[in-house]
Amino acid sequence: MIRQSALYLALLLPMAAQAVPVQWQMVPAESQLSFTATQNNAPVSGQFKSFSADLLVDLDDLKNSHIDIVVDINSVSASYADLKDTLITADWFNAKLFPKAEFKASEFEKTGDNAWLAKGTLTIRDKSAPVTLTFTTKEVTPDKRIVTGSTSIKRSDFGVGQGDWASTDEIKDEVTVNFTVSAVRK
């Protein structure tokens, strides 16, 4: 019996030693998710006012870290009111049928001094594509961080802009996404 218990303990110890990433809670009032597209060679920007984040991240243990960001498409706001109304229509985000967008990542890499990237999958309008975010972190206190970053995506990969809007002549395909996430240790 002692021998069996010792064997069982020896098998469990490596699992117990595996680090659990730190869980962070996003501070919505201090976080932002914005985008910039190009229409007729001029920048057009907007943001999503409501998004949530499941953040299990340890920058010293990247292989066990993961993030899951869920965006409320109906929370879109834009540089002018008519644009918001257009963006939620069936030709664009189709917010009625696809009310959420989601980014999930579990592959992280340190790229420089206080610089990282996250490779994951972005899903918009039920279409998924690989996306890489680049970001930096700033320690505000030992229990609070601010993460700032960006990525560039092609709207056509997600079917955003259909019908008369599918052409990339007037509205370019490339969209820049910028984010700031303030988070506190749970």
C-alpha positions, 0 to 999 in steps of 0.5 A: 500500500505504501509503495502504491501511494508513493507511485501515485504521488510521484505521478501527480507531483509533476502536474502539481508543479505545473504553474497556473497562469495569473488571472487578470480582471479587465477594468472596462472604464480604463480599456479601449478597443478602436479601429481605423479604416480608409475610405476615399484615402481618408482615415475613418475611425471608430471603437467598440464601447463594450467588450470583455476579456478572460485573461490568464497570463503569466509573462514568465510562463507564456506556454500556459497563458491564454486570452479570450476577448469577446466584443459586443458588435452593437456597441460600435461607435464611429466618427460620425453617427451615420457610420455606426448605423451602416456598420451594424447592417447586414452588409457590414457586421450584421449585428442582428445575426452576429452580435459578437466577435471573438479573439482567442489566443494561447500562443505568445512570444516575447519579441523584445524588451517589454514587447510580445506578440499573441497568435490567435484566431479572430472570429467575426460574422462566423468567419475565423482567421489567424491574427497576430497582436503585438503589444507592450505592458506597463506595470502600474502596481504589482497587481495592475497592468496596462497592455497596449497593442495593435494588429492589422486585419483584412475586412474581406477575410471576415465578410465585412463589407458585402454587396456594393461594399465588397470592392476595396477601391473606395474602402480599403481592405486593411483595417488597423485595430488598436487596444488598451486593456487595463487589468488587475490581478484577481 
